[in-house]
Amino acid sequence: MFAISLGDDGAELRPLETWQAQEFLDHVDRARELVDPWIPFASFTTDLDSARTLLRRYAEKQAADTGRIYGIWLEGTLVGGVLFRVFDAESGNCEIGCWLEPAGEGRGLITRACRKLIDWAVYERGMHRVEWAASAANTASIAVAKRLGMTRDGVLRESYLHRGERHDSEIWSVLAPEWRAQQA
């Protein structure tokens, strides 16, 4: 297995794999209250089987080159993650997402991990557009999109139902030429 350093604080980005289902479930249990309003899998990852199912689904997506999931470990503990929810190499478009438990907050872990994902998508895979979708009420997620230099493309009004309530989604994106210019 590989690990990518996220800085001097001992944070690492690593693939999340099916055999880590118990560790992932323990992490989701710690993160649930913080992420449940924003991340659908927090609602249905409630036992070992459902954790395995989610990780297996992403293993299948990775094998098909349509998605990937990674964990963020801080001093050996899984505290969050990032993913390619959608990865369409043919069109050159992908969507990234993230989540974090309280122990990882305020350290810039998500921003650093997302930079690694975008770098890989743009420089290694030749992706043209990287999207970010967030509930309009999720100010922390929107702040990450801004820190990543993304542009707000618009709002999808009442686009998804969560716990019986309709929510607006903000769509943000960065294009490969913009990303390269930022990194120069």
C-alpha positions in Angstrom: 0.0 0.0 0.0 1.2 3.5 -0.6 0.9 6.6 1.5 1.3 10.2 0.4 2.4 12.7 3.0 0.2 15.7 3.5 2.8 17.7 5.5 4.9 17.8 8.6 2.1 16.9 11.0 2.1 13.2 10.3 -1.0 13.3 8.1 -1.2 10.8 5.2 -3.4 10.1 2.3 -3.9 6.4 1.6 -6.4 4.3 -0.4 -9.3 3.0 1.6 -9.8 -0.6 0.9 -12.4 -3.3 1.7 -10.2 -5.0 4.3 -10.3 -1.7 6.3 -14.1 -1.8 6.8 -13.9 -2.0 10.6 -11.5 0.9 10.8 -13.7 2.9 8.4 -16.9 2.1 10.4 -15.3 3.2 13.6 -14.3 6.4 11.9 -17.8 7.0 10.4 -19.2 6.5 13.9 -16.9 9.2 15.2 -17.7 11.5 12.3 -21.4 10.8 11.9 -22.8 13.8 13.8 -20.6 16.2 11.9 -21.0 14.8 8.4 -24.4 13.2 8.3 -26.2 16.4 7.2 -23.8 16.6 4.2 -22.6 13.1 3.3 -25.2 10.5 2.4 -23.0 7.5 3.2 -22.9 8.5 6.9 -26.6 7.6 7.1 -26.3 4.1 5.7 -22.8 3.1 6.9 -24.0 1.7 10.3 -22.5 -1.7 10.6 -19.6 -3.8 9.3 -21.6 -5.1 6.3 -22.6 -1.7 5.1 -19.1 -0.4 5.6 -17.7 -3.3 3.5 -20.4 -2.7 0.9 -19.4 1.0 0.5 -15.7 0.2 0.3 -16.3 -2.6 -2.2 -18.4 -0.3 -4.4 -15.5 2.1 -4.5 -13.1 -0.8 -5.3 -15.3 -1.7 -8.2 -15.4 1.9 -9.3 -11.6 2.1 -9.2 -11.3 -1.2 -11.2 -13.7 0.4 -13.8 -11.8 3.7 -13.6 -15.0 5.6 -12.6 -14.2 6.6 -9.0 -11.8 6.2 -6.1 -11.8 6.6 -2.3 -8.9 7.6 0.0 -8.6 8.0 3.7 -6.8 10.7 5.6 -4.8 9.4 8.6 -3.4 11.6 11.3 -0.8 10.0 13.5 -2.1 6.6 12.5 -5.8 7.3 13.0 -8.3 7.5 10.2 -9.9 11.0 10.6 -11.4 11.8 7.2 -11.3 11.1 3.5 -11.6 12.4 0.0 -12.9 10.7 -3.1 -13.6 10.9 -6.8 -17.4 10.4 -6.6 -17.5 10.6 -10.4 -14.5 10.0 -12.7 -15.1 10.1 -16.4 -11.8 9.9 -18.2 -13.4 9.9 -21.6 -15.2 13.3 -21.1 -12.3 14.7 -18.9 -14.7 15.5 -16.1 -14.6 14.3 -12.4 -16.2 15.3 -9.1 -14.4 15.2 -5.8 -15.8 15.1 -2.4 -14.6 15.0 1.2 -15.5 14.4 4.8 -13.8 14.8 8.2 -14.4 13.9 11.8 -14.0 16.5 14.6 -10.5 15.3 15.5 -9.2 16.4 12.1 -10.8 19.8 11.9 -8.9 23.1 11.7 -5.7 21.5 10.3 -6.2 22.1 6.5 -6.3 18.3 5.9 -9.1 18.4 3.4 -7.6 21.2 1.4 -4.2 19.5 1.3 -5.7 16.1 0.3 -7.9 17.7 -2.4 -4.9 19.4 -3.9 -3.3 15.9 -4.2 -6.4 14.6 -5.9 -6.7 17.5 -8.3 -3.0 17.4 -9.1 -3.3 13.7 -10.0 -6.5 14.2 -12.0 -5.1 17.1 -14.0 -1.4 16.2 -14.4 -1.5 12.4 -14.5 -4.9 11.6 -16.0 -5.4 14.7 -18.2 -8.8 15.6 -16.7 -10.1 18.9 -17.9 -12.8 19.8 -15.3 -12.9 19.0 -11.6 -16.2 19.6 -9.9 -17.2 20.1 -6.3 -20.9 19.8 -5.2 -21.9 20.9 -1.7 -25.1 21.8 0.1 -25.6 25.5 0.0 -25.8 25.3 3.8 -22.4 23.6 4.1 -20.2 26.6 4.6 -17.1 24.6 5.5 -17.3 22.7 2.2 -17.8 25.8 0.2 -14.8 27.4 2.0 -12.6 24.5 0.8 -13.8 25.0 -2.8 -12.8 28.6 -2.5 -9.4 27.7 -1.0 -8.9 25.4 -3.9 -9.4 28.3 -6.3 -12.6 26.9 -7.7 -15.3 29.0 -9.4 -18.9 28.9 -8.3 -20.8 27.7 -11.4 -24.3 27.9 -9.9 -26.9 26.6 -7.6 -29.2 23.6 -8.2 -32.2 24.6 -6.3 -33.7 21.9 -4.1 -31.8 19.3 -6.0 -31.6 16.5 -3.4 -33.7 15.1 -0.7 -32.0 14.3 2.7 -34.0 13.2 5.7 -37.3 14.4 4.2 -36.0 17.9 3.4 -35.0 19.4 0.0 -31.6 21.1 -0.2 -29.9 23.4 -2.7 -26.5 22.3 -4.1 -23.8 24.6 -5.1 -21.6 23.5 -8.0 -18.0 24.7 -8.0 -15.3 23.8 -10.5 -11.7 24.3 -11.6 -10.6 23.8 -15.1 -7.2 22.3 -15.9 -5.7 25.5 -17.4 -6.9 27.4 -14.3 -5.3 24.8 -12.0 -2.0 24.8 -13.9 -1.9 28.6 -13.7 -2.5 28.5 -9.9 0.3 26.0 -9.5 2.8 28.0 -11.6 
